[in-house]
Amino acid sequence: MKHNKLYIKQDITKITFKEEWKDKSVVIYPDGLGKVRDLIPLLPLIKRLNVKFFLDCAKKENYDAVQILSSLGIYSGIVIDENADWERLTDLMYYALCGKVAHAPIEPFQYVYDMFDRNKLVDYGVVFNEEVVFSTEGAKNTVLHRGWQRLFYERTDCAACEGWRICLGKYAALEDKSGCQSFMAEFLQLIESLTTNH
C-alpha cells in the first residue's frame, strides 16, 4: 500500500490532525511525543484516522514514547539506524513481542514476526520505505539492490553475524558492530522461539 509520508518537525501533541487523513494511509515521522497529558485529549481523533507514527531512534526519549503510544493503542515504530541505543532497542523489542498487556503493534518488530519464514530473508526496510518491495523472486528483490553478496565476498563482520537474515547488512558501515550484531542475533533468536511455539 502506498503511504502518504509526513516529516513533521513537531511533537505529536503539536500536530494539526486532519479529518481527511481517515481515507488515506498516513505515516508521520514526528520530532517526538510531547507531554502525555496533552496526548490524551487527542486520542479519539488519532484513533479515527489512519495514521502511524515512526520515531527516530537517535532521541533517547523516543524509546519510551513508542512504548507509550503502543500502550495507548496507537500503531507506532522506531526507525533504526546507526544511532540506535541497542540496549533500549532490545527492551522495546521484548515489550513489542512478549508483552502480555494489550498494545498496538510496534515496528519493525511486528513486521519481522508476521513475515518470518526460516527459509526466506525478511527485509524490515519495507515498513519504513514503501518504495522498497521485498520479494524472494524477480527484479524487485531488494536484497539484490542492496548488494548483500559483497558482505560475503569481502568476508565482512556482517557475513559472520547470526542475525544478518533480518538485517541484511543495513549497518555494515558501522565501525563497531558489536551492538547491532548482539541485537540482531537476539532479535532473530526471539522470533525463532516465538514462531516455533505457534
N, C-alpha and C positions, 0 to 999 in steps of 0.2 A: 504494500500500500504506500502510496506517495504521501509524505507528510509535509505540512507547512512548518518550516523551521523559523523560530523567532529567537534571535540572540538579544536578550534584554539586559542591559547593564543596570538592573534594579533588583532589589529583593522581591520575592514572590508577593509579599504583602503590599508592595507599592505598584504592582502591575494593574493596569486597567483592563479587566477581562471583558470580552465582547460576546454577546449572546450568539452572534453568527458563527462562533467557533464550534458550537454544538453540532453543526453539519459538516465539519471538517475534522481531519486528524491533525492536531496542532502539537508540535513538540517545542517546548520552551526551554531555552538554556538561560536561566536567570543568574544573577550575581550571587544570590544566596536565598535564605528563607525569610529572614526578618524575625520579628517577635511572634512567638506562638500565639499570644493573646490577640494579636492583630490578624492572625490567620483564621482563627476560629469563626469569626463572622463571615468570612469568605467561603467557607467550606460548602454550603449549599450550592452556591454559584459554580465553584470549581468542579463539583461532582456532577453537575448538569452538563458541563462542557466536555468535549472530547480532547482533553489536554493531558500531556505528560510532561514531567519536569526532569531534566537531566542536569545535574550539578557537577561542577569542576572539582576534581579530587585534590587540586593544589591547595584549596582552602580547608583547613582542619575542621572548621565548624560544619562543613557540608556533609561530613560522615554522619553526624548526629541529625542534621537537617533531613537527609534522605530517610533515616530511620523514623523520624517523627512524621514525615509525610506519609510513609508507608503505614505506620500505625494508625493514622487518621483515614486510611482508605484511599490514599491518592497514589496513583501509579507514578513511580519515580525511578531514577537511576543515577549512578555515579559514573562520570566519564573518566576512564582510567588512562593515564599517560605516565610519562617518566617522572612526574612529580608526586606520584602516589605515596601515601603512607601505608606501606604494605601490611603492617600490623593492624591498623584501623580498618583497612580493607578486608582483612581476614575476619575480624569481628563482625563486620557488616555482612559478609558472605554467610557466616553461620546464622546470623539473625534472619537473613532473607530465606535461607533454605531449611533451617531447622527450627525456627521459632514456632512455638505452639499456639501463641496468641494470634488471632486473625489479623492479617495485614495485607495490604496491596502488594503486587509484585514489585521487586526491585531488580533493575537491570544493571549489568548484563547477566546476573546470576540466574534469573528465571529463564532467560532465553537459552542459556547453555544447558540448563536442566531439561527444558522442554525438547530441545533439538538433539540431545546427546544420543549417540549411537557408537558403540565400541568400534565399529568398522569404518567410521567416517570421521572427517575433520569437522569441527564446529567453529565457525568464524563469528564471534560476537560483535564484530565491526558492523554487521548489518543492523544492529539495534540503534546505533548512533548515526549511521550514514545510509539513508535509503537508496543511494545510488550503488551501493555495494550489494551485489546479489550473489549469495553463495550457492554453488551447485557442485556436485561431485562429477558432473559431466559437462562437456562442451566449453564454448568460448567464454562463458560467464564465470568460469571458475576463478574466484578472486585469489585463490592460493597461487595460481599461475601468474596473475598480475602482480602479486606481492613478491614474487621471486624467491620463495622459500627454499628452493632447491640449493641456492648458493650457501645457505646455512650449513648444509651437509658437505658440499664440495670443499668449503673453506674450513671445515671442522671447527665451527664456532661453538661458543658456550651453549647457544640455543639448540644445537644438534644433540647435545647430551642432556638437555632438560627434560625431565619426566612430564612436564605439563605443556609441552610445545603443541600438542594436538588441539588445544583450545586457544593457545596464544598465537601460534603461527609466526613467531618472531617479531611481534609488534614492538617489543622493547629491545631489539637487537642492538640499537645504538647506545644503550646504557653501558657506561664503563663498568659499574658494579652491578652485576645481575643477581647477586645473592638474594635480594628482596623479592624480585619478580619471580625468580626460579622457585623459591620456597613457597610463595603464594600460589603460583600456578600448579605446582605439584600437589599442594594440599587441596586446592580447588578441584582438580581432576579426581583425586582420591575420594573426596566427599561426594562428588557427582556419581562416581562409580558405585560407591557404597549405597547411596540413596536409590539409584536406579536398579541395583541388584535386588533390593528388598521390595520392589514393587512389581 
